Amino acid sequence: MIAVFARSLYRNNRVTLTVVISLMTLYIFLFVILQLMDYSLLFGNIGLVIILALVMYFSRKIDWYSPLEEWYRND
């Protein structure tokens, strides 16, 4: 259902596939965490570190100050 919604929302197969793969990865990770009662804290923390590293890696080229420059120019 989410894949169909993402397809109708984005109208792009590549973006839809990215959304579906990321959600499948998240659901598999959560399922594994719930199955490992003894090691769930360890694997949860490892997963959070990996997610943080991915967010930091993919957001390194974002110019965070350009929206502020446009806002100051409008005043």
mmCIF file of the N, C-alpha and C atoms, coordinates in Angstrom:
data_MODEL
# 
_entry.id   MODEL 
# 
loop_
_atom_site.group_PDB 
_atom_site.id 
_atom_site.type_symbol 
_atom_site.label_atom_id 
_atom_site.label_alt_id 
_atom_site.label_comp_id 
_atom_site.label_asym_id 
_atom_site.label_entity_id 
_atom_site.label_seq_id 
_atom_site.pdbx_PDB_ins_code 
_atom_site.Cartn_x 
_atom_site.Cartn_y 
_atom_site.Cartn_z 
_atom_site.occupancy 
_atom_site.B_iso_or_equiv 
_atom_site.pdbx_formal_charge 
_atom_site.auth_seq_id 
_atom_site.auth_comp_id 
_atom_site.auth_asym_id 
_atom_site.auth_atom_id 
_atom_site.pdbx_PDB_model_num 
ATOM 1   N N  . MET A 1 1  ? 0.826  -1.189  0.000   1.00 0.00 ? 1  MET A N  1 
ATOM 2   C CA . MET A 1 1  ? 0.000  0.000   0.000   1.00 0.00 ? 1  MET A CA 1 
ATOM 3   C C  . MET A 1 1  ? 0.869  1.251   0.000   1.00 0.00 ? 1  MET A C  1 
ATOM 4   N N  . ILE A 1 2  ? 1.947  1.214   0.768   1.00 0.00 ? 2  ILE A N  1 
ATOM 5   C CA . ILE A 1 2  ? 2.828  2.378   0.816   1.00 0.00 ? 2  ILE A CA 1 
ATOM 6   C C  . ILE A 1 2  ? 3.528  2.576   -0.520  1.00 0.00 ? 2  ILE A C  1 
ATOM 7   N N  . ALA A 1 3  ? 3.890  1.481   -1.180  1.00 0.00 ? 3  ALA A N  1 
ATOM 8   C CA . ALA A 1 3  ? 4.545  1.582   -2.488  1.00 0.00 ? 3  ALA A CA 1 
ATOM 9   C C  . ALA A 1 3  ? 3.612  2.195   -3.521  1.00 0.00 ? 3  ALA A C  1 
ATOM 10  N N  . VAL A 1 4  ? 2.367  1.799   -3.506  1.00 0.00 ? 4  VAL A N  1 
ATOM 11  C CA . VAL A 1 4  ? 1.394  2.361   -4.445  1.00 0.00 ? 4  VAL A CA 1 
ATOM 12  C C  . VAL A 1 4  ? 1.182  3.845   -4.154  1.00 0.00 ? 4  VAL A C  1 
ATOM 13  N N  . PHE A 1 5  ? 1.109  4.193   -2.877  1.00 0.00 ? 5  PHE A N  1 
ATOM 14  C CA . PHE A 1 5  ? 0.953  5.604   -2.506  1.00 0.00 ? 5  PHE A CA 1 
ATOM 15  C C  . PHE A 1 5  ? 2.174  6.417   -2.925  1.00 0.00 ? 5  PHE A C  1 
ATOM 16  N N  . ALA A 1 6  ? 3.373  5.880   -2.681  1.00 0.00 ? 6  ALA A N  1 
ATOM 17  C CA . ALA A 1 6  ? 4.596  6.587   -3.073  1.00 0.00 ? 6  ALA A CA 1 
ATOM 18  C C  . ALA A 1 6  ? 4.664  6.748   -4.585  1.00 0.00 ? 6  ALA A C  1 
ATOM 19  N N  . ARG A 1 7  ? 4.220  5.737   -5.323  1.00 0.00 ? 7  ARG A N  1 
ATOM 20  C CA . ARG A 1 7  ? 4.213  5.817   -6.792  1.00 0.00 ? 7  ARG A CA 1 
ATOM 21  C C  . ARG A 1 7  ? 3.250  6.903   -7.263  1.00 0.00 ? 7  ARG A C  1 
ATOM 22  N N  . SER A 1 8  ? 2.079  6.986   -6.655  1.00 0.00 ? 8  SER A N  1 
ATOM 23  C CA . SER A 1 8  ? 1.132  8.016   -7.063  1.00 0.00 ? 8  SER A CA 1 
ATOM 24  C C  . SER A 1 8  ? 1.582  9.403   -6.622  1.00 0.00 ? 8  SER A C  1 
ATOM 25  N N  . LEU A 1 9  ? 2.328  9.480   -5.545  1.00 0.00 ? 9  LEU A N  1 
ATOM 26  C CA . LEU A 1 9  ? 2.784  10.765  -5.029  1.00 0.00 ? 9  LEU A CA 1 
ATOM 27  C C  . LEU A 1 9  ? 3.966  11.309  -5.830  1.00 0.00 ? 9  LEU A C  1 
ATOM 28  N N  . TYR A 1 10 ? 4.977  10.469  -6.093  1.00 0.00 ? 10 TYR A N  1 
ATOM 29  C CA . TYR A 1 10 ? 6.200  10.933  -6.739  1.00 0.00 ? 10 TYR A CA 1 
ATOM 30  C C  . TYR A 1 10 ? 6.185  10.784  -8.259  1.00 0.00 ? 10 TYR A C  1 
ATOM 31  N N  . ARG A 1 11 ? 5.448  9.815   -8.774  1.00 0.00 ? 11 ARG A N  1 
ATOM 32  C CA . ARG A 1 11 ? 5.357  9.556   -10.213 1.00 0.00 ? 11 ARG A CA 1 
ATOM 33  C C  . ARG A 1 11 ? 6.727  9.308   -10.845 1.00 0.00 ? 11 ARG A C  1 
ATOM 34  N N  . ASN A 1 12 ? 7.615  8.692   -10.063 1.00 0.00 ? 12 ASN A N  1 
ATOM 35  C CA . ASN A 1 12 ? 8.955  8.380   -10.529 1.00 0.00 ? 12 ASN A CA 1 
ATOM 36  C C  . ASN A 1 12 ? 9.317  7.003   -9.985  1.00 0.00 ? 12 ASN A C  1 
ATOM 37  N N  . ASN A 1 13 ? 9.702  6.095   -10.863 1.00 0.00 ? 13 ASN A N  1 
ATOM 38  C CA . ASN A 1 13 ? 9.999  4.730   -10.417 1.00 0.00 ? 13 ASN A CA 1 
ATOM 39  C C  . ASN A 1 13 ? 11.219 4.668   -9.512  1.00 0.00 ? 13 ASN A C  1 
ATOM 40  N N  . ARG A 1 14 ? 12.212 5.507   -9.776  1.00 0.00 ? 14 ARG A N  1 
ATOM 41  C CA . ARG A 1 14 ? 13.433 5.467   -8.973  1.00 0.00 ? 14 ARG A CA 1 
ATOM 42  C C  . ARG A 1 14 ? 13.170 5.927   -7.536  1.00 0.00 ? 14 ARG A C  1 
ATOM 43  N N  . VAL A 1 15 ? 12.426 6.987   -7.382  1.00 0.00 ? 15 VAL A N  1 
ATOM 44  C CA . VAL A 1 15 ? 12.106 7.483   -6.041  1.00 0.00 ? 15 VAL A CA 1 
ATOM 45  C C  . VAL A 1 15 ? 11.218 6.487   -5.307  1.00 0.00 ? 15 VAL A C  1 
ATOM 46  N N  . THR A 1 16 ? 10.266 5.918   -6.027  1.00 0.00 ? 16 THR A N  1 
ATOM 47  C CA . THR A 1 16 ? 9.392  4.914   -5.423  1.00 0.00 ? 16 THR A CA 1 
ATOM 48  C C  . THR A 1 16 ? 10.182 3.710   -4.952  1.00 0.00 ? 16 THR A C  1 
ATOM 49  N N  . LEU A 1 17 ? 11.113 3.249   -5.760  1.00 0.00 ? 17 LEU A N  1 
ATOM 50  C CA . LEU A 1 17 ? 11.950 2.110   -5.385  1.00 0.00 ? 17 LEU A CA 1 
ATOM 51  C C  . LEU A 1 17 ? 12.820 2.437   -4.175  1.00 0.00 ? 17 LEU A C  1 
ATOM 52  N N  . THR A 1 18 ? 13.317 3.657   -4.117  1.00 0.00 ? 18 THR A N  1 
ATOM 53  C CA . THR A 1 18 ? 14.119 4.083   -2.965  1.00 0.00 ? 18 THR A CA 1 
ATOM 54  C C  . THR A 1 18 ? 13.282 4.076   -1.685  1.00 0.00 ? 18 THR A C  1 
ATOM 55  N N  . VAL A 1 19 ? 12.058 4.569   -1.778  1.00 0.00 ? 19 VAL A N  1 
ATOM 56  C CA . VAL A 1 19 ? 11.172 4.579   -0.608  1.00 0.00 ? 19 VAL A CA 1 
ATOM 57  C C  . VAL A 1 19 ? 10.858 3.156   -0.171  1.00 0.00 ? 19 VAL A C  1 
ATOM 58  N N  . VAL A 1 20 ? 10.554 2.287   -1.127  1.00 0.00 ? 20 VAL A N  1 
ATOM 59  C CA . VAL A 1 20 ? 10.192 0.908   -0.802  1.00 0.00 ? 20 VAL A CA 1 
ATOM 60  C C  . VAL A 1 20 ? 11.374 0.167   -0.178  1.00 0.00 ? 20 VAL A C  1 
ATOM 61  N N  . ILE A 1 21 ? 12.556 0.337   -0.739  1.00 0.00 ? 21 ILE A N  1 
ATOM 62  C CA . ILE A 1 21 ? 13.736 -0.354  -0.199  1.00 0.00 ? 21 ILE A CA 1 
ATOM 63  C C  . ILE A 1 21 ? 14.078 0.162   1.192   1.00 0.00 ? 21 ILE A C  1 
ATOM 64  N N  . SER A 1 22 ? 13.990 1.472   1.401   1.00 0.00 ? 22 SER A N  1 
ATOM 65  C CA . SER A 1 22 ? 14.301 2.002   2.731   1.00 0.00 ? 22 SER A CA 1 
ATOM 66  C C  . SER A 1 22 ? 13.284 1.527   3.770   1.00 0.00 ? 22 SER A C  1 
ATOM 67  N N  . LEU A 1 23 ? 12.018 1.464   3.402   1.00 0.00 ? 23 LEU A N  1 
ATOM 68  C CA . LEU A 1 23 ? 11.013 0.968   4.350   1.00 0.00 ? 23 LEU A CA 1 
ATOM 69  C C  . LEU A 1 23 ? 11.175 -0.524  4.628   1.00 0.00 ? 23 LEU A C  1 
ATOM 70  N N  . MET A 1 24 ? 11.505 -1.291  3.592   1.00 0.00 ? 24 MET A N  1 
ATOM 71  C CA . MET A 1 24 ? 11.736 -2.723  3.804   1.00 0.00 ? 24 MET A CA 1 
ATOM 72  C C  . MET A 1 24 ? 12.928 -2.947  4.734   1.00 0.00 ? 24 MET A C  1 
ATOM 73  N N  . THR A 1 25 ? 13.977 -2.160  4.555   1.00 0.00 ? 25 THR A N  1 
ATOM 74  C CA . THR A 1 25 ? 15.145 -2.268  5.423   1.00 0.00 ? 25 THR A CA 1 
ATOM 75  C C  . THR A 1 25 ? 14.778 -1.919  6.859   1.00 0.00 ? 25 THR A C  1 
ATOM 76  N N  . LEU A 1 26 ? 14.001 -0.874  7.032   1.00 0.00 ? 26 LEU A N  1 
ATOM 77  C CA . LEU A 1 26 ? 13.574 -0.474  8.372   1.00 0.00 ? 26 LEU A CA 1 
ATOM 78  C C  . LEU A 1 26 ? 12.711 -1.548  9.026   1.00 0.00 ? 26 LEU A C  1 
ATOM 79  N N  . TYR A 1 27 ? 11.761 -2.106  8.280   1.00 0.00 ? 27 TYR A N  1 
ATOM 80  C CA . TYR A 1 27 ? 10.889 -3.143  8.842   1.00 0.00 ? 27 TYR A CA 1 
ATOM 81  C C  . TYR A 1 27 ? 11.672 -4.408  9.193   1.00 0.00 ? 27 TYR A C  1 
ATOM 82  N N  . ILE A 1 28 ? 12.628 -4.786  8.352   1.00 0.00 ? 28 ILE A N  1 
ATOM 83  C CA . ILE A 1 28 ? 13.456 -5.965  8.651   1.00 0.00 ? 28 ILE A CA 1 
ATOM 84  C C  . ILE A 1 28 ? 14.300 -5.709  9.891   1.00 0.00 ? 28 ILE A C  1 
ATOM 85  N N  . PHE A 1 29 ? 14.874 -4.507  9.991   1.00 0.00 ? 29 PHE A N  1 
ATOM 86  C CA . PHE A 1 29 ? 15.677 -4.165  11.159  1.00 0.00 ? 29 PHE A CA 1 
ATOM 87  C C  . PHE A 1 29 ? 14.839 -4.215  12.433  1.00 0.00 ? 29 PHE A C  1 
ATOM 88  N N  . LEU A 1 30 ? 13.643 -3.650  12.387  1.00 0.00 ? 30 LEU A N  1 
ATOM 89  C CA . LEU A 1 30 ? 12.777 -3.676  13.569  1.00 0.00 ? 30 LEU A CA 1 
ATOM 90  C C  . LEU A 1 30 ? 12.337 -5.086  13.923  1.00 0.00 ? 30 LEU A C  1 
ATOM 91  N N  . PHE A 1 31 ? 12.085 -5.921  12.925  1.00 0.00 ? 31 PHE A N  1 
ATOM 92  C CA . PHE A 1 31 ? 11.710 -7.306  13.191  1.00 0.00 ? 31 PHE A CA 1 
ATOM 93  C C  . PHE A 1 31 ? 12.853 -8.053  13.870  1.00 0.00 ? 31 PHE A C  1 
ATOM 94  N N  . VAL A 1 32 ? 14.067 -7.856  13.392  1.00 0.00 ? 32 VAL A N  1 
ATOM 95  C CA . VAL A 1 32 ? 15.231 -8.524  13.995  1.00 0.00 ? 32 VAL A CA 1 
ATOM 96  C C  . VAL A 1 32 ? 15.440 -8.036  15.420  1.00 0.00 ? 32 VAL A C  1 
ATOM 97  N N  . ILE A 1 33 ? 15.287 -6.741  15.641  1.00 0.00 ? 33 ILE A N  1 
ATOM 98  C CA . ILE A 1 33 ? 15.446 -6.189  16.993  1.00 0.00 ? 33 ILE A CA 1 
ATOM 99  C C  . ILE A 1 33 ? 14.417 -6.803  17.944  1.00 0.00 ? 33 ILE A C  1 
ATOM 100 N N  . LEU A 1 34 ? 13.190 -6.957  17.497  1.00 0.00 ? 34 LEU A N  1 
ATOM 101 C CA . LEU A 1 34 ? 12.160 -7.531  18.359  1.00 0.00 ? 34 LEU A CA 1 
ATOM 102 C C  . LEU A 1 34 ? 12.385 -9.018  18.627  1.00 0.00 ? 34 LEU A C  1 
ATOM 103 N N  . GLN A 1 35 ? 13.028 -9.712  17.714  1.00 0.00 ? 35 GLN A N  1 
ATOM 104 C CA . GLN A 1 35 ? 13.286 -11.140 17.900  1.00 0.00 ? 35 GLN A CA 1 
ATOM 105 C C  . GLN A 1 35 ? 14.468 -11.391 18.838  1.00 0.00 ? 35 GLN A C  1 
ATOM 106 N N  . LEU A 1 36 ? 15.420 -10.487 18.893  1.00 0.00 ? 36 LEU A N  1 
ATOM 107 C CA . LEU A 1 36 ? 16.606 -10.649 19.735  1.00 0.00 ? 36 LEU A CA 1 
ATOM 108 C C  . LEU A 1 36 ? 16.382 -9.967  21.076  1.00 0.00 ? 36 LEU A C  1 
ATOM 109 N N  . MET A 1 37 ? 15.792 -10.671 22.009  1.00 0.00 ? 37 MET A N  1 
ATOM 110 C CA . MET A 1 37 ? 15.479 -10.049 23.289  1.00 0.00 ? 37 MET A CA 1 
ATOM 111 C C  . MET A 1 37 ? 16.739 -9.744  24.093  1.00 0.00 ? 37 MET A C  1 
ATOM 112 N N  . ASP A 1 38 ? 17.706 -10.647 24.083  1.00 0.00 ? 38 ASP A N  1 
ATOM 113 C CA . ASP A 1 38 ? 18.899 -10.453 24.899  1.00 0.00 ? 38 ASP A CA 1 
ATOM 114 C C  . ASP A 1 38 ? 19.853 -9.411  24.323  1.00 0.00 ? 38 ASP A C  1 
ATOM 115 N N  . TYR A 1 39 ? 19.919 -9.323  23.015  1.00 0.00 ? 39 TYR A N  1 
ATOM 116 C CA . TYR A 1 39 ? 20.869 -8.417  22.384  1.00 0.00 ? 39 TYR A CA 1 
ATOM 117 C C  . TYR A 1 39 ? 20.190 -7.229  21.696  1.00 0.00 ? 39 TYR A C  1 
ATOM 118 N N  . SER A 1 40 ? 18.949 -6.962  22.038  1.00 0.00 ? 40 SER A N  1 
ATOM 119 C CA . SER A 1 40 ? 18.217 -5.908  21.331  1.00 0.00 ? 40 SER A CA 1 
ATOM 120 C C  . SER A 1 40 ? 18.820 -4.525  21.575  1.00 0.00 ? 40 SER A C  1 
ATOM 121 N N  . LEU A 1 41 ? 19.286 -4.246  22.772  1.00 0.00 ? 41 LEU A N  1 
ATOM 122 C CA . LEU A 1 41 ? 19.888 -2.945  23.052  1.00 0.00 ? 41 LEU A CA 1 
ATOM 123 C C  . LEU A 1 41 ? 21.172 -2.755  22.260  1.00 0.00 ? 41 LEU A C  1 
ATOM 124 N N  . LEU A 1 42 ? 21.984 -3.786  22.190  1.00 0.00 ? 42 LEU A N  1 
ATOM 125 C CA . LEU A 1 42 ? 23.238 -3.714  21.438  1.00 0.00 ? 42 LEU A CA 1 
ATOM 126 C C  . LEU A 1 42 ? 22.981 -3.486  19.957  1.00 0.00 ? 42 LEU A C  1 
ATOM 127 N N  . PHE A 1 43 ? 22.122 -4.293  19.364  1.00 0.00 ? 43 PHE A N  1 
ATOM 128 C CA . PHE A 1 43 ? 21.856 -4.156  17.939  1.00 0.00 ? 43 PHE A CA 1 
ATOM 129 C C  . PHE A 1 43 ? 21.075 -2.876  17.624  1.00 0.00 ? 43 PHE A C  1 
ATOM 130 N N  . GLY A 1 44 ? 20.246 -2.434  18.531  1.00 0.00 ? 44 GLY A N  1 
ATOM 131 C CA . GLY A 1 44 ? 19.554 -1.169  18.341  1.00 0.00 ? 44 GLY A CA 1 
ATOM 132 C C  . GLY A 1 44 ? 20.517 0.008   18.306  1.00 0.00 ? 44 GLY A C  1 
ATOM 133 N N  . ASN A 1 45 ? 21.480 -0.001  19.211  1.00 0.00 ? 45 ASN A N  1 
ATOM 134 C CA . ASN A 1 45 ? 22.478 1.068   19.219  1.00 0.00 ? 45 ASN A CA 1 
ATOM 135 C C  . ASN A 1 45 ? 23.370 1.015   17.992  1.00 0.00 ? 45 ASN A C  1 
ATOM 136 N N  . ILE A 1 46 ? 23.751 -0.167  17.563  1.00 0.00 ? 46 ILE A N  1 
ATOM 137 C CA . ILE A 1 46 ? 24.551 -0.297  16.346  1.00 0.00 ? 46 ILE A CA 1 
ATOM 138 C C  . ILE A 1 46 ? 23.762 0.220   15.149  1.00 0.00 ? 46 ILE A C  1 
ATOM 139 N N  . GLY A 1 47 ? 22.487 -0.110  15.087  1.00 0.00 ? 47 GLY A N  1 
ATOM 140 C CA . GLY A 1 47 ? 21.646 0.373   13.997  1.00 0.00 ? 47 GLY A CA 1 
ATOM 141 C C  . GLY A 1 47 ? 21.514 1.887   14.000  1.00 0.00 ? 47 GLY A C  1 
ATOM 142 N N  . LEU A 1 48 ? 21.350 2.476   15.177  1.00 0.00 ? 48 LEU A N  1 
ATOM 143 C CA . LEU A 1 48 ? 21.246 3.938   15.256  1.00 0.00 ? 48 LEU A CA 1 
ATOM 144 C C  . LEU A 1 48 ? 22.535 4.631   14.840  1.00 0.00 ? 48 LEU A C  1 
ATOM 145 N N  . VAL A 1 49 ? 23.674 4.052   15.186  1.00 0.00 ? 49 VAL A N  1 
ATOM 146 C CA . VAL A 1 49 ? 24.959 4.622   14.764  1.00 0.00 ? 49 VAL A CA 1 
ATOM 147 C C  . VAL A 1 49 ? 25.094 4.546   13.247  1.00 0.00 ? 49 VAL A C  1 
ATOM 148 N N  . ILE A 1 50 ? 24.677 3.441   12.661  1.00 0.00 ? 50 ILE A N  1 
ATOM 149 C CA . ILE A 1 50 ? 24.741 3.308   11.196  1.00 0.00 ? 50 ILE A CA 1 
ATOM 150 C C  . ILE A 1 50 ? 23.808 4.308   10.525  1.00 0.00 ? 50 ILE A C  1 
ATOM 151 N N  . ILE A 1 51 ? 22.598 4.470   11.051  1.00 0.00 ? 51 ILE A N  1 
ATOM 152 C CA . ILE A 1 51 ? 21.662 5.437   10.482  1.00 0.00 ? 51 ILE A CA 1 
ATOM 153 C C  . ILE A 1 51 ? 22.210 6.856   10.609  1.00 0.00 ? 51 ILE A C  1 
ATOM 154 N N  . LEU A 1 52 ? 22.787 7.194   11.741  1.00 0.00 ? 52 LEU A N  1 
ATOM 155 C CA . LEU A 1 52 ? 23.380 8.517   11.924  1.00 0.00 ? 52 LEU A CA 1 
ATOM 156 C C  . LEU A 1 52 ? 24.529 8.744   10.949  1.00 0.00 ? 52 LEU A C  1 
ATOM 157 N N  . ALA A 1 53 ? 25.372 7.721   10.755  1.00 0.00 ? 53 ALA A N  1 
ATOM 158 C CA . ALA A 1 53 ? 26.481 7.848   9.808   1.00 0.00 ? 53 ALA A CA 1 
ATOM 159 C C  . ALA A 1 53 ? 25.975 8.060   8.388   1.00 0.00 ? 53 ALA A C  1 
ATOM 160 N N  . LEU A 1 54 ? 24.895 7.368   8.001   1.00 0.00 ? 54 LEU A N  1 
ATOM 161 C CA . LEU A 1 54 ? 24.330 7.546   6.664   1.00 0.00 ? 54 LEU A CA 1 
ATOM 162 C C  . LEU A 1 54 ? 23.747 8.945   6.481   1.00 0.00 ? 54 LEU A C  1 
ATOM 163 N N  . VAL A 1 55 ? 23.050 9.438   7.486   1.00 0.00 ? 55 VAL A N  1 
ATOM 164 C CA . VAL A 1 55 ? 22.486 10.791  7.403   1.00 0.00 ? 55 VAL A CA 1 
ATOM 165 C C  . VAL A 1 55 ? 23.605 11.820  7.309   1.00 0.00 ? 55 VAL A C  1 
ATOM 166 N N  . MET A 1 56 ? 24.663 11.647  8.088   1.00 0.00 ? 56 MET A N  1 
ATOM 167 C CA . MET A 1 56 ? 25.782 12.581  8.022   1.00 0.00 ? 56 MET A CA 1 
ATOM 168 C C  . MET A 1 56 ? 26.480 12.511  6.666   1.00 0.00 ? 56 MET A C  1 
ATOM 169 N N  . TYR A 1 57 ? 26.623 11.325  6.111   1.00 0.00 ? 57 TYR A N  1 
ATOM 170 C CA . TYR A 1 57 ? 27.289 11.167  4.822   1.00 0.00 ? 57 TYR A CA 1 
ATOM 171 C C  . TYR A 1 57 ? 26.487 11.806  3.698   1.00 0.00 ? 57 TYR A C  1 
ATOM 172 N N  . PHE A 1 58 ? 25.173 11.567  3.667   1.00 0.00 ? 58 PHE A N  1 
ATOM 173 C CA . PHE A 1 58 ? 24.359 12.074  2.573   1.00 0.00 ? 58 PHE A CA 1 
ATOM 174 C C  . PHE A 1 58 ? 24.008 13.553  2.715   1.00 0.00 ? 58 PHE A C  1 
ATOM 175 N N  . SER A 1 59 ? 24.177 14.120  3.894   1.00 0.00 ? 59 SER A N  1 
ATOM 176 C CA . SER A 1 59 ? 23.852 15.537  4.068   1.00 0.00 ? 59 SER A CA 1 
ATOM 177 C C  . SER A 1 59 ? 25.097 16.415  4.092   1.00 0.00 ? 59 SER A C  1 
ATOM 178 N N  . ARG A 1 60 ? 26.238 15.895  3.731   1.00 0.00 ? 60 ARG A N  1 
ATOM 179 C CA . ARG A 1 60 ? 27.468 16.675  3.821   1.00 0.00 ? 60 ARG A CA 1 
ATOM 180 C C  . ARG A 1 60 ? 27.564 17.762  2.758   1.00 0.00 ? 60 ARG A C  1 
ATOM 181 N N  . LYS A 1 61 ? 26.888 17.623  1.622   1.00 0.00 ? 61 LYS A N  1 
ATOM 182 C CA . LYS A 1 61 ? 26.984 18.608  0.554   1.00 0.00 ? 61 LYS A CA 1 
ATOM 183 C C  . LYS A 1 61 ? 25.814 19.598  0.538   1.00 0.00 ? 61 LYS A C  1 
ATOM 184 N N  . ILE A 1 62 ? 24.964 19.551  1.529   1.00 0.00 ? 62 ILE A N  1 
ATOM 185 C CA . ILE A 1 62 ? 23.832 20.475  1.584   1.00 0.00 ? 62 ILE A CA 1 
ATOM 186 C C  . ILE A 1 62 ? 24.329 21.834  2.052   1.00 0.00 ? 62 ILE A C  1 
ATOM 187 N N  . ASP A 1 63 ? 23.961 22.859  1.327   1.00 0.00 ? 63 ASP A N  1 
ATOM 188 C CA . ASP A 1 63 ? 24.313 24.218  1.729   1.00 0.00 ? 63 ASP A CA 1 
ATOM 189 C C  . ASP A 1 63 ? 23.231 24.706  2.694   1.00 0.00 ? 63 ASP A C  1 
ATOM 190 N N  . TRP A 1 64 ? 23.511 24.622  3.974   1.00 0.00 ? 64 TRP A N  1 
ATOM 191 C CA . TRP A 1 64 ? 22.516 24.930  4.986   1.00 0.00 ? 64 TRP A CA 1 
ATOM 192 C C  . TRP A 1 64 ? 22.266 26.429  5.111   1.00 0.00 ? 64 TRP A C  1 
ATOM 193 N N  . TYR A 1 65 ? 23.171 27.270  4.595   1.00 0.00 ? 65 TYR A N  1 
ATOM 194 C CA . TYR A 1 65 ? 23.054 28.709  4.791   1.00 0.00 ? 65 TYR A CA 1 
ATOM 195 C C  . TYR A 1 65 ? 22.399 29.420  3.626   1.00 0.00 ? 65 TYR A C  1 
ATOM 196 N N  . SER A 1 66 ? 22.188 28.765  2.503   1.00 0.00 ? 66 SER A N  1 
ATOM 197 C CA . SER A 1 66 ? 21.571 29.450  1.362   1.00 0.00 ? 66 SER A CA 1 
ATOM 198 C C  . SER A 1 66 ? 20.124 29.876  1.639   1.00 0.00 ? 66 SER A C  1 
ATOM 199 N N  . PRO A 1 67 ? 19.300 29.097  2.333   1.00 0.00 ? 67 PRO A N  1 
ATOM 200 C CA . PRO A 1 67 ? 17.948 29.613  2.648   1.00 0.00 ? 67 PRO A CA 1 
ATOM 201 C C  . PRO A 1 67 ? 17.988 30.845  3.543   1.00 0.00 ? 67 PRO A C  1 
ATOM 202 N N  . LEU A 1 68 ? 18.966 30.913  4.440   1.00 0.00 ? 68 LEU A N  1 
ATOM 203 C CA . LEU A 1 68 ? 19.075 32.082  5.304   1.00 0.00 ? 68 LEU A CA 1 
ATOM 204 C C  . LEU A 1 68 ? 19.487 33.312  4.508   1.00 0.00 ? 68 LEU A C  1 
ATOM 205 N N  . GLU A 1 69 ? 20.377 33.147  3.534   1.00 0.00 ? 69 GLU A N  1 
ATOM 206 C CA . GLU A 1 69 ? 20.790 34.278  2.711   1.00 0.00 ? 69 GLU A CA 1 
ATOM 207 C C  . GLU A 1 69 ? 19.612 34.832  1.917   1.00 0.00 ? 69 GLU A C  1 
ATOM 208 N N  . GLU A 1 70 ? 18.777 33.952  1.397   1.00 0.00 ? 70 GLU A N  1 
ATOM 209 C CA . GLU A 1 70 ? 17.590 34.406  0.663   1.00 0.00 ? 70 GLU A CA 1 
ATOM 210 C C  . GLU A 1 70 ? 16.616 35.111  1.595   1.00 0.00 ? 70 GLU A C  1 
ATOM 211 N N  . TRP A 1 71 ? 16.497 34.632  2.813   1.00 0.00 ? 71 TRP A N  1 
ATOM 212 C CA . TRP A 1 71 ? 15.583 35.245  3.764   1.00 0.00 ? 71 TRP A CA 1 
ATOM 213 C C  . TRP A 1 71 ? 16.061 36.645  4.150   1.00 0.00 ? 71 TRP A C  1 
ATOM 214 N N  . TYR A 1 72 ? 17.388 36.792  4.369   1.00 0.00 ? 72 TYR A N  1 
ATOM 215 C CA . TYR A 1 72 ? 17.917 38.107  4.728   1.00 0.00 ? 72 TYR A CA 1 
ATOM 216 C C  . TYR A 1 72 ? 17.839 39.088  3.576   1.00 0.00 ? 72 TYR A C  1 
ATOM 217 N N  . ARG A 1 73 ? 17.957 38.607  2.322   1.00 0.00 ? 73 ARG A N  1 
ATOM 218 C CA . ARG A 1 73 ? 17.872 39.495  1.175   1.00 0.00 ? 73 ARG A CA 1 
ATOM 219 C C  . ARG A 1 73 ? 16.456 40.025  0.977   1.00 0.00 ? 73 ARG A C  1 
ATOM 220 N N  . ASN A 1 74 ? 15.453 39.267  1.401   1.00 0.00 ? 74 ASN A N  1 
ATOM 221 C CA . ASN A 1 74 ? 14.056 39.700  1.223   1.00 0.00 ? 74 ASN A CA 1 
ATOM 222 C C  . ASN A 1 74 ? 13.648 40.780  2.216   1.00 0.00 ? 74 ASN A C  1 
ATOM 223 N N  . ASP A 1 75 ? 14.381 40.908  3.309   1.00 0.00 ? 75 ASP A N  1 
ATOM 224 C CA . ASP A 1 75 ? 14.017 41.917  4.317   1.00 0.00 ? 75 ASP A CA 1 
ATOM 225 C C  . ASP A 1 75 ? 14.479 43.287  3.959   1.00 0.00 ? 75 ASP A C  1 
# 
